[in-house]
Amino acid sequence: MLGIACNKGQLAMVQWIASEFTISVNEANDVFADVCTNGHLDLAQWFARDFAITDDIANEAFRGACIGKHIDVMRWLISRNFPIRANIASNELEMACCSGNSRVACFIVRECSVTNDAPEKYVDAALSCVRV
């Protein structure tokens, strides 16, 4: 029930579920990455406010937000000081460049510390779209 409400972005339903049933930290972590992948920023904020999100899940959530092209979620994850690993951002930079997703590539170059870890050709490609 929780997973379905999260996938559909139903914050009110998730809040009702939480008021009627106990949501464990493990359950919250299980759905957090999916919430971010689907671009449900309001749900991501709610879960992060009420539950301890692990670093591994935050990195998975960042990866999902990149794949889903949800820059608002990516920006929020970084603003929350989740420790997004450089290799995760570097991999997502490569994926964004290879798939022609210049908005995500530009965001990663601007906002994440990946330039030392990312293959030079991907950084150059992303920087070229920043200059456009």
Legacy VTK file of the C-alpha trace (Angstrom):
# vtk DataFile Version 3.0
C-alpha trace
ASCII
DATASET POLYDATA
POINTS 132 float
0.000 0.000 0.000
2.810 2.440 0.902
4.724 1.686 -2.279
1.688 2.255 -4.481
0.893 5.587 -2.831
4.526 6.666 -3.219
4.762 5.643 -6.859
1.645 7.662 -7.617
2.970 10.674 -5.709
0.092 10.706 -3.240
1.481 12.656 -0.269
-1.882 12.845 1.515
-2.303 9.070 1.240
1.242 8.468 2.526
0.560 10.784 5.453
-2.666 8.907 6.192
-0.834 5.573 6.055
1.753 6.956 8.471
-0.999 8.113 10.836
-2.709 4.724 10.834
0.268 2.361 10.610
3.891 2.418 11.671
6.310 3.046 8.834
9.723 1.716 9.752
12.972 3.435 8.808
13.722 0.471 6.526
10.363 0.881 4.745
10.988 4.609 4.349
14.419 3.960 2.872
12.962 1.321 0.557
10.573 3.806 -1.054
12.743 6.966 -0.880
14.814 6.197 -3.972
11.681 5.360 -5.968
10.054 8.613 -4.860
13.097 10.548 -6.138
13.272 8.532 -9.355
9.642 9.423 -10.039
10.246 13.106 -9.286
7.965 13.363 -6.258
9.861 16.115 -4.444
7.138 16.705 -1.856
7.262 13.046 -0.822
11.063 13.026 -0.758
11.021 16.056 1.531
8.432 14.435 3.787
10.384 11.190 4.120
13.694 12.990 4.746
12.072 15.158 7.417
10.591 12.222 9.337
13.059 9.384 8.701
16.820 8.884 8.661
17.733 8.283 5.010
20.952 6.314 4.623
23.817 7.580 2.486
23.550 4.601 0.129
19.847 5.275 -0.419
20.546 8.985 -1.007
23.048 8.040 -3.711
20.542 5.647 -5.265
17.952 8.431 -5.121
20.328 10.843 -6.871
20.980 8.288 -9.589
17.236 7.777 -10.057
16.565 11.515 -10.167
19.251 11.859 -12.865
17.744 9.071 -14.925
14.287 10.582 -14.491
15.629 14.048 -15.410
14.268 15.497 -12.173
16.668 18.376 -11.643
14.539 19.818 -8.830
14.995 16.579 -6.882
18.711 16.459 -7.719
19.119 20.048 -6.501
17.213 19.296 -3.308
19.292 16.172 -2.543
22.475 18.205 -2.880
21.066 21.068 -0.795
20.313 18.607 2.012
24.028 17.780 2.127
23.449 14.139 1.368
26.941 12.841 0.603
26.528 12.155 -3.109
29.627 10.202 -4.023
31.713 11.657 -6.819
31.750 8.340 -8.677
27.929 8.276 -8.685
27.770 11.781 -10.138
30.548 10.922 -12.596
28.649 7.844 -13.813
25.462 9.860 -14.171
27.363 12.547 -16.082
28.521 9.899 -18.518
24.989 8.505 -18.847
23.519 11.977 -19.376
26.045 12.830 -22.077
25.628 9.504 -23.846
21.847 9.872 -23.882
21.921 13.499 -25.010
20.495 14.790 -21.754
22.302 18.117 -21.659
20.219 19.615 -18.819
21.219 16.858 -16.404
24.826 16.859 -17.646
25.102 20.622 -17.172
23.565 20.420 -13.715
25.999 17.713 -12.625
29.011 19.685 -13.869
27.790 22.874 -12.213
26.647 21.415 -8.899
28.635 18.230 -8.234
32.338 17.667 -7.722
32.945 15.305 -10.598
35.507 16.979 -12.803
38.442 15.069 -11.283
36.746 11.689 -11.567
34.783 11.957 -14.795
36.251 11.034 -18.160
37.477 14.263 -19.759
35.361 13.820 -22.885
32.148 13.857 -20.809
33.167 16.906 -18.815
34.073 18.686 -22.062
30.732 17.726 -23.603
28.829 18.951 -20.571
30.836 22.161 -20.368
30.111 22.866 -24.017
26.382 22.780 -23.302
26.916 25.125 -20.341
28.483 27.668 -22.702
25.534 27.510 -25.097
LINES 1 133
132 0 1 2 3 4 5 6 7 8 9 10 11 12 13 14 15 16 17 18 19 20 21 22 23 24 25 26 27 28 29 30 31 32 33 34 35 36 37 38 39 40 41 42 43 44 45 46 47 48 49 50 51 52 53 54 55 56 57 58 59 60 61 62 63 64 65 66 67 68 69 70 71 72 73 74 75 76 77 78 79 80 81 82 83 84 85 86 87 88 89 90 91 92 93 94 95 96 97 98 99 100 101 102 103 104 105 106 107 108 109 110 111 112 113 114 115 116 117 118 119 120 121 122 123 124 125 126 127 128 129 130 131
